[in-house]
Amino acid sequence: MNSYTFMGLDDVEEGEEISSPKKTFIKRAIAYIKMRRQAVVAYFTESPMYDEKRFRQTFRMARPLFNQTVNGVTSHSAFFQSNLDYAGREGIFPLIKCTSAIRQLAYCVNVSFLDEYMQISERSSRLALDHFCQAVMEIYGPKSLRKPTVTDVEKLYRRHEEKHGFSGILGSLDCTDWE
């Protein structure tokens, strides 16, 4: 099975001359398949190519948080679920949509960059960002956007103490309120 079969292009042989519009579509489909495989192998397999540090640098969050967010958004929003396009071919991979949205938020990148880098159109990138933000607000907003409880504050103090070894600066940006 060649990579063309994966996109429903099993009637095309590698190296075959193809008319211009079809050629452009096939080149883009092949580039998308390669990018998708590279992304999955690099970051999302049992033995990823890149370690946790590189993952955090790339996505600005730890892998478990990324996975939790992607799983939550994918199960919450129909936009992020696998679907077929109008021609019956597999649509944009849900992980690619989520990754596009997260990269836009993490790096404030122009969507045209993602078009080249991730093989996802500017329109699809914008839609992914809109749907991602909406889903995150619906899923995590009620808990994350409320005022912290006493338990939350105690947990923050405890974690800060464990990591930094001194307490008493919660709420002080200039550290003048140290005890």
C-alpha positions in Angstrom: 0.0 0.0 0.0 1.6 3.3 -1.1 0.9 6.6 0.6 -1.5 7.5 -2.2 -3.9 4.7 -1.2 -4.1 6.2 2.2 -5.7 9.3 0.7 -8.0 7.4 -1.7 -5.6 8.0 -4.6 -4.9 4.3 -5.3 -5.2 4.9 -9.1 -2.1 7.1 -9.1 1.3 5.5 -9.4 4.5 7.2 -8.1 6.3 9.2 -10.8 3.2 9.2 -13.1 2.5 12.4 -15.1 -0.7 14.0 -13.9 -2.7 17.0 -15.1 -2.0 20.2 -13.3 -5.0 20.6 -10.9 -4.8 16.9 -10.0 -1.0 17.1 -9.6 -1.3 20.1 -7.2 -3.8 18.2 -5.1 -1.8 15.0 -5.0 1.4 16.9 -4.1 -0.4 18.6 -1.3 -2.0 15.3 -0.1 1.4 13.6 -0.1 3.0 16.5 1.8 0.2 16.3 4.3 0.6 12.6 4.8 4.4 12.9 5.3 4.0 15.8 7.8 1.3 13.9 9.7 3.5 10.8 10.0 6.5 12.9 11.0 4.6 14.7 13.7 3.2 11.5 15.1 6.6 9.8 15.1 8.4 12.8 16.5 6.0 13.5 19.4 3.1 11.1 19.9 4.3 7.5 19.7 5.2 5.2 22.6 8.9 6.0 21.9 8.9 9.5 20.5 11.8 11.0 18.7 11.9 14.0 21.1 12.1 13.9 24.8 9.9 15.7 27.4 12.1 18.8 27.4 11.8 19.2 23.6 8.1 18.5 23.8 7.7 21.3 26.4 9.7 23.7 24.2 7.7 22.9 21.1 4.2 23.0 22.7 4.8 25.2 25.8 3.3 22.6 28.0 4.1 19.1 29.4 3.0 16.1 27.4 0.4 14.9 30.0 -1.3 18.3 29.9 -1.2 18.4 26.1 -2.7 14.9 25.9 -5.4 15.7 28.4 -6.3 18.9 26.6 -6.4 17.2 23.1 -8.4 14.3 24.4 -10.9 16.6 26.2 -11.3 19.0 23.2 -11.5 16.1 20.7 -14.3 14.3 22.7 -16.1 17.6 23.4 -16.2 19.2 20.0 -17.4 17.6 16.8 -15.1 19.9 14.8 -12.1 18.0 16.1 -13.4 14.5 15.5 -12.3 12.5 12.4 -14.5 13.2 9.5 -14.6 12.7 5.7 -14.5 15.5 3.2 -17.0 16.1 0.4 -15.2 13.5 -1.8 -15.3 10.8 0.9 -11.6 11.1 1.8 -10.3 11.4 5.4 -10.4 15.1 6.5 -7.8 16.9 8.6 -6.4 14.7 11.4 -7.8 15.8 14.8 -4.3 16.0 16.3 -3.2 18.3 13.5 -6.1 20.6 14.2 -5.4 20.7 17.9 -1.7 21.2 17.3 -2.3 24.0 14.9 -4.5 25.8 17.5 -2.0 25.2 20.3 1.0 26.4 18.2 -1.0 29.6 17.3 -1.6 30.3 21.0 1.9 29.3 22.2 3.8 31.3 19.6 1.4 33.8 18.1 2.3 32.6 14.7 0.7 33.7 11.5 -1.6 31.1 10.0 0.2 31.2 6.7 3.2 29.7 8.5 1.1 26.8 9.6 -0.1 26.4 6.1 3.5 25.6 5.0 4.7 23.9 8.2 1.6 21.7 9.0 0.0 21.5 5.6 -3.3 22.9 6.9 -4.9 25.9 5.2 -5.2 29.3 6.7 -8.9 29.0 6.9 -8.7 25.6 8.6 -6.1 26.9 11.1 -8.4 29.9 12.0 -11.4 27.6 12.4 -9.3 25.2 14.5 -8.2 28.0 16.8 -11.8 29.3 17.2 -13.2 25.9 17.9 -10.3 25.0 20.2 -10.7 28.1 22.3 -14.5 27.6 22.5 -14.1 24.0 23.6 -11.4 24.8 26.2 -13.6 27.5 27.7 -16.6 25.2 27.8 -14.6 22.3 29.3 -12.2 24.0 31.7 -13.7 27.5 32.1 -16.0 26.7 35.0 -13.2 25.4 37.2 -10.2 27.5 35.9 -11.9 30.9 35.7 -13.4 30.9 39.2 -11.8 32.5 42.3 -9.4 30.2 44.0 -10.7 28.3 47.0 -8.8 28.0 50.3 -7.8 24.5 49.2 -6.4 25.8 45.9 -4.4 28.5 47.7 -3.0 25.9 50.2 -2.0 23.7 47.3 -0.3 26.6 45.6 1.7 27.4 48.7 2.6 23.8 49.2 3.9 23.3 45.6 5.7 26.6 45.7 7.4 25.6 49.0 8.4 22.3 47.6 9.9 23.8 44.4 11.5 27.0 45.7 12.1 26.4 49.4 10.6 29.6 50.7 7.0 30.7 51.2 5.0 33.8 51.8 5.2 35.5 48.4 1.9 34.4 46.9 0.3 37.5 45.5 3.5 39.6 45.6 5.1 40.3 42.2 7.9 42.4 43.5 8.7 40.1 46.5 8.4 43.0 49.0 5.8 41.0 51.1 8.1 38.1 52.0 7.6 36.9 55.6 
